[in-house]
């Protein structure tokens, strides 16, 4: 696939990550109109190497980005699409890489909200093909579920090894490779935005390079957002940077005082503070259109806060519900385990009580036998009786004599006439009886243990199943809430795009006819809102009957546009009362 080209009729406009800067021609060309847009620029590139990361880091990254809770689509080229197979494939590639080699390149991009899901998917595919030239394996994972409706994004993983030769193709280890990732993403994304009739563009340049006098916003990660949404008040800490003070490797690492940077606020609160400061600065602009847009965006932020509060409420609901269910299950589990332990201890106590008479009888018989043995040793007749009883036992245990002239009977007679031999035989007899009794005790104990364990395991299994069922019900309810939230976010985004288009059209027409001077008489803010509402009603009425709303470049003239044209005609005829 060749390099994607931008259409010739596509006007280039410069945008930063969150806002756009448009220059209006005419006598007021020195004024800049600042307004927030939907399409944002975000393209982050990093890598995982064998000598820079722990073994398995690349595989762990694959597991993270392909997790089921966030993944909506997996796109792969010359790599397995299944998350488990992809993970094993990355492990094999890491083992085959040289010790100081780069395993993968990671790219994270923000998807434009103006594009539909299928259009976003095609955008990601074109970007992957453009970067890889269809020669290296890559994997793309889209995160566009309702939880990420406000921030749809995609994770891409490139394995810079030619599928045929095994050589480097993308040259991601060379200086400037990150800039190439960013440049290609900007070009491909703007091409797709223009292809689908959207006027917004993204710009990879910094605010300073774009000439935008505005404080840049900070990045608020998903962990910080989720923690704040769950009620946690996270604060920044002083951290050590990877870079060192000076060129020496032994030099101390730089320390970054994030609490001072964030002014003691949370990341999200400080980012909102920056946005409010920029809007306040815009309200003091000498340009009337800029002030009008600042008021408009402030209203939009207030509406967005309601959705943000709803998102935080969903997270708090899921966290609280799952926490309560876990505590309930943990208490039941601990109670079952404790009860089982007590029952087993009681079972052992009862079993010992049942076997106590048996053990007592065994030891009484053994002690009595040894006492009789000592008494009978003094009587010859009794000693002969002991010898007679011992013969069968000793006969089988005696080894053949080494003396060929003597038989086994002689050896047995010699052994039996001694006291030690007969005492040993008596000891072994009661030892065998003791072992038999102990074996019976152990068997009974094992059977009772198994019975109790089965009962406890059944109770634990039932408690776990009940917990999983309740958790599944909470998950279904949470998914339903997220689905509703995602629909509201999409509708809210369409509404903002529609209202911004009408606002921008109004301001463009106003500046074309009146320049940058503020209007005389009453403000146009209320009337403008009324015109937007009428334009929205007309557009919705046009879409009835099962027809979709027309695209932005195919929309009919709105009420606002018609009234502007009417006012312009009236002004050309000599009138001075421009309808506001």
N, C-alpha and C positions, 0 to 999 in steps of 0.2 A: 504494500500500500504506500503510495507516494505521500508527500507532505500535503496536508489539508490546506486549501487556499481559501482565503476570505473573499466573499463576493465583492465585485467591483463597486456595487451600489451601497456597500455597508460603510457608513460613516463611523470613524473611530472616535470614541470618547474615552476619557481616562477616568478610572475609578480606583479607589483604594479598597481595602478589605471590607469596609462597612459603609462607605459613603462615596458619593460621586461629586465631581467638580465639573460644572458646565460653564463655559464662557459664552455670553450672549453678545452678539454683535450690535453695532449701532452706537449711538452717542454714549451709552452706558457700558461700553465694552470692558471697562476697568472693574466692573462689579462681577463677582462670582456667586453663582447660586449653589448653595450647598444643600443636599438633600440625601436622605437615606434611601438605599435601594435594596432589592431583594437578593440579587446576585452578589455573593461575596467571594473574595479571593482567599483561598487557603490552600497551600501546597507545601507540605513538610516532607523533607527527604532525610533519611538516616540509613544506617547500614548495620549489619551484624557480621563480625569477623571472628575467626578462630582464635586469634591472639588478643582480641579486644573484649570478648564476651565469654561467659562461661559456656561449657558444652551444653547443648540442648536449648540455648536461648532462641535460636531460629524456629525450632519446633514449638516451643512455648508460645512464640508470637503467632504462629499459624493456629494453634489451639485457641488463642485469645480472640483473634479477629473472626474466626469461623464459629464462635459459640452460637448455639441455637437461639438464645434469648435475643440476640441482636441481628443476626444474619438474615437478610431477605433474599439475597441472590449471590451465587458463587459462579464466577466466570474464570475459566482456565484455558491456557494455551500451552500444550506440551507439558502439562502438569496434571496430576489427578485432581478431580473436582471434589471427591469425597474427602472430608476433613481428616479422617484417620489415615487414609492412604496418602494424602498430601503431607501429613506430619511425618509418616515413616519415610516418604520420599526425600523430604528435607534432611532427615537424620542421615540417610545414606549419602546424600550429596555432601553433607558436612564432613563425614568420615573420609570421603574421597578427596576433599579439598586439602591443599597444602597447609602447613602449620600456620603461616602468616597470611593466608588467603581470605578473601571476602566471601562470605557464604551467600547472603542475600542483600538486596537493597529494598528498603521499606519506604513507601510513599503513602501519604494520607492527604486526600483532597476533599474539599467541600463541594457538594453538588448543587447547582443552581435550582432554587425553588421554582423558577419560572417554567422549567421543563417538566414534562410528565415522567412517570416512572420508566416507561419504555424509552423515552428520549434520553433520560439519564443513563439507562443501561447502555444504549448505543454510544453515548458520550464516553463512558468508561472503556468500552471495547475499542473505540477508535484511539483513545489515548494509549491503551496498552499496546495496540498494534503499531502506533506511530513510534513509541519509544523502543519497542523490541525489534521492529522491522521484521516481525514474524520469524526471527532467527533464534531467540532465547526463550526459555520457559518463563511464564509469568502467571500470576494468580491475582484475581480481583474479587473483593468481597464488598457488597453493598450493604450499608446499614441505613435502611429507610423505613423501619418499622415505626408504628405510632409513637413509641418512646423517643424516637429521633426525628419526629415530624418537623420540629423546629430547627433541626440541624442534620439534614441528610448528608451523608458522607460516604466515602469509599476508601478502603485500604487495598493497596496494590503491593505485591511482592514480586520482585524480579530476581531471577537467577542468571547473572550475566555470564553464561557459558553457551557458546554456539551448540545447537542440538546435533550438528554434524561433526564439526571440527573440535569442539570443546574449548575454543579460544574466546577471549574477551571480544565482545561486539559493541556494547554500550559504552565501554571505557568509563565506568562509574568511579574508578579509583583515581582518575585524573582530576586536576584542578579545574573547577568550573562545571563539573558534572551536575551539581545541585542546581545551578542556574539554568542548565539545559532542561532539567525536569520541570522547573517552574515556567520556563519560556514556552515549552511545548504544551503544557497544560493551559496556559493563558491563550495560546493560539487556537487549540482545538476547542476549548470551551467557548470562546468568542465566535468561532465558526458555527458551532451548533446553535448558539443563541441567535445569531443572524439568520441561520437556516430556517429556524422556526418562528421568525417574525418578531423577535424581541429587540428592543432598542438598547437595553442595558448591556454593559460590557464589564469585564473584570480587568484589573491592571496589577501586575506583579510588583510594580515599583513602590518604593516607600512614599509616605506622605510628603516628605521633604522633596523627593525627586519629582513628584507630581505638582509641587507648588501649593500644597494645601496647608494652610496655617491652622492646624488643629492638633490637639493633644491626642496621641494614638491610644487606642484601647488596649487592654491587656487580655491575655488568654485565660479563660475560665474553663478548666478541664471538667470532664464528666464526674470525677470523684468529688470535686468541690461542689458542683451543682447538686449532685445526689445527696451529699452530706448536709448541705444547707436546706434542701427540700425535706429532709428527714428531721430537721430541727436542731442539727448540730451547729455550733458556732465555732467554725474552724478559723484559726489565725495562722498567719505565716510565721516562719521561723528563720533564724539566721542559718544559712547553709554555705557549704564550701563548694566552690565552682571547680570544674575539671581543670580549668586553666590555672597556671601558677604565676606568681608575681616574679617576673624576670624570665630569662631564658634557661637558667640552671634547673636541672631536674630535681635538685635537692631544695629548691626554693619553696617556700610555703604556698599553699593554694589560696586563691582569692576567696574572701568571705563576702557574701552578699547579704545585706541587711534588708530582707524582705518586709519585716514589720514597718520599717521607716519608709520604704517605697510604697507600701499599701496604706500608710497613714493609720495603722491600727484597725483597719476594716478587713472584712472577709474579701476574698477575691471577687466574688460576684457583686458585693456591695460597692467595692471600689470601682469596678468597671461601670456600674450604673452611675456612680458619682462622676466619672469622666464624661459619660454621655450627657448627663445633665449640664455639666460645665460647657460642653461644646454647643449644646442647644441654647444656653443662656448667652453665650458669645454671639451666636447667630441671631438672636433676638435683637441685639444691639447693632446689627448691620445697617448701614445707610440705605441698602437696597430693600425696597418694599417686598419684592418677591421672596427674598431670602427670609425676611421676618415672617411672611405668610407661611412659608414651608416649615420654619421652626415651630410655629404654633401647631401646624398640622401634624408634624412628627411627634410633638409632645402629646397630642391627643391619641395618636396611634400607640405610643408607648404606654399610655394609661390603659388602653384596651388590651394591649399585649400583656400587661401585668395581671389582668384577670385570667388569661390563659396560663401564665406562669404560675399563678397561685393554684390553678386547677391541677397543673402538672405536679406541683409540690404536694398538693393534697392527695393525689393518687399514690405518690411514692410513700407518703406518711401512712396512708391507709394500708398499703401492701406491707410496709415494714412493721406497723403495729399489729396487724392481723396475724402475720406470720410469726411475729415475736410472741404473741399471746398463745398461739397454737403450739409453738415450740416449748414454751414454759409449761403448758398443760401436759403435753406429751412427756416432757422430761420428768415432771412430778409423778405422773402415772408410772413411767418406766422405773424411776428410782424406788417408788413404793413397791412395785412388783419384785424388783431385785432384792430389796430389803426383806420383804415377806418371804421370798424364796430362801434367802440365807437363814432366816429364823426357822423356817420349816425344816430345812436340812439339818440345822443344829439340833432341833427337837427330835428329828428322826434318828440321829446318831445317839442321842441320849436315851430314847426309848429302846433302840436296838441293843445298846449296851446293857440296859436293865433286863431285857429278855435273855441275853446271853450270860448274864452274871451268874445264875445258878449253874449253867453248863461249865463255865470256866472254874467255878468253885469246886464242882464235883471232879473235874479233871485234875486240878492241883491236889485235892484231898487224896484221890487215888494214887497219884504219883508219889506224894510224900509217904503215904502208907506203904506202898510197895518198896520204897527205899528203906524204910524202917524194918520191914519184914526181912529184907535182904540182909541187913546187918545182923539181925537176930539169928537167922538160919545159918549164918556163917559159922556159928559156934557149935552147931549140931551136925555130925557127919551125915546122918540120914537126910536131913534137910538139904545139905549141900549137894548130895547126890541127886535129889529131886530137882534142884536148880540146874544141875548139869544136864539132866535129861531134857528139861524144857528148853535149854539153850542150844541143844544139838541141831535141831532143824534150822535155826537162825544162823548159827555159825557155819554150818556145812556149806551153805550157798555163798558165804562171804570170804571163806578162806581161800587163799591162792595155793596152787599146787606147790608142794614142797620142792625145794631144789635138790634134796637128797634122793637120788634114784632108788636107793635101797629101802626107803621107807614109803609107806602108802599114805593116802590122804586121811584115813581113819586115825592113824597114829598122830598125825599133826593136829587133828581135831581134838583128840584126847588130851594132848599136851596143852592146847589153848584153853580148854574148858576147865581144867583143874586149877587154873589161876583165877583169882578174884577179879582182877582188872578186866579180863575178857568178859566175864559174866556181868559185871557192872556196866560195861560199855553196851552190851546187848540190851540190858534193861533200860538204859538211858535212851538209846535209839528207838526203842519201842514207844516210850512215852513222848519222845520228840515227834515221831510220826503221828501219834494221836493228837498232839498239840497242833501240828500243821494242818491236819484234817479239820479240826475245829475252827482254826483261823480261816481256812479256805471257805468253809461254809458261812462264816461271819462276813467275810469280804464279798462273797457272792450275794448274800442277802442285802448288804449295804449298797452294792452296785445296782441291784435291781430297784431298790427304793429310790436311790439317787436318780436313776434314769426316769423313773415314773414322775418324780417331782420336777426334774428338769424339763420333761416333755410338757407338763402342765404349765410351768413358768414360761417356757418358750412359746407355747400357744397363747398365753395371756399377753406376752410381749408382742407377738406377731399381730394379734388382734388390736392392741393399742397402737402399734405402728401403722397398721392399715387404716384405722380410724383417723389417725393424724394425717396420713397421706391423702385420704379422701377429703378431709376438711381443707387441707392445703390446696388440693386440686380445685375445690370450689372457690377458694379465695383467688387462685390463679385465673380461673375462668372469669370471675367478677372483675379482677384487675385487667385482664385482656379486654373485656367489654368496655371498661372505662378508658383504656388506652385507645381502643378503636374509636370511641366517641371523641376523645381528645384529638386524635389524628384527623378526623373529619372536620372538626372545628378549626384546627390549625390550617388545613388546606383551604377551607372556606375563608378564613381570615387572610391568608396570603393572597387569594384571588381578589378579595375586597381591597386590600391595600394596593395591589397592582392597579386595579381599576381606578381607585380614587387618586392615586398618584398620577396616572395618565391624564385624568381630567384636570387636576390641579396644575400639572405642568403645561397642558394645553392652554389653560386660562392665563397663566403667567407669561407664556411665550407670546400669546396674542396681546396681552396687556403691554408688555415691553415693546412689542413691535409698534404699537400705536401711541403709547404715552411715554416711553423711555423708562427711566429708573425712578422718576419722581413719585412720591406717595400720592394716593388718590385724594381728591378733595371730598369733603362731605363725610358721610358715615362710612365706616369700614365695609369692606366687601366680604368679610369672613362668614357672616351668617348667610348672606345671599349665595355665596359660593357653596356652602354646605347644602343649601336647598337645591341648587342646580345639580350638584352631584347626586343627591337623592333622586331627583327627577330623571337624571341620565341613567341611574341604576335601574329605576323602574322601567324605563323604556327598553333598556337592554334585556332585562328579565322578561318583559312582555314579548320581545322579539324572539326569545328563545323558547317560548311555549310551543306545545304541539310535538314534543319529543325531539326538538332540534337543539343542538348544542349552541352555546353562546359563540358568536363569531369571534375569530381570532383578532388580536389587537390591530393587525394591519388590514383587516377586512371589516371592521366595525362600521356601522352606519354613523352618520353624524348624530351626536348626542344633542340633547336639549341645550346644554351649556354651549356647545359649539355653534348651534343655530342662533342663540341669543347674542353671542359674541359677534358673529357675522352681521346680525341685524344692527347691533350697536355701531359697528364699523361703518356700515352703509349710512346710518343716521349721522355719524360724525362727518363723513365726506360730503353729505348734503348740507352741512352748515351747522348741525346740531353740536352741542357741547356737553350734553348730559349722557355720558357713557353709562350704560346699564351695568351695575355692579351687583 
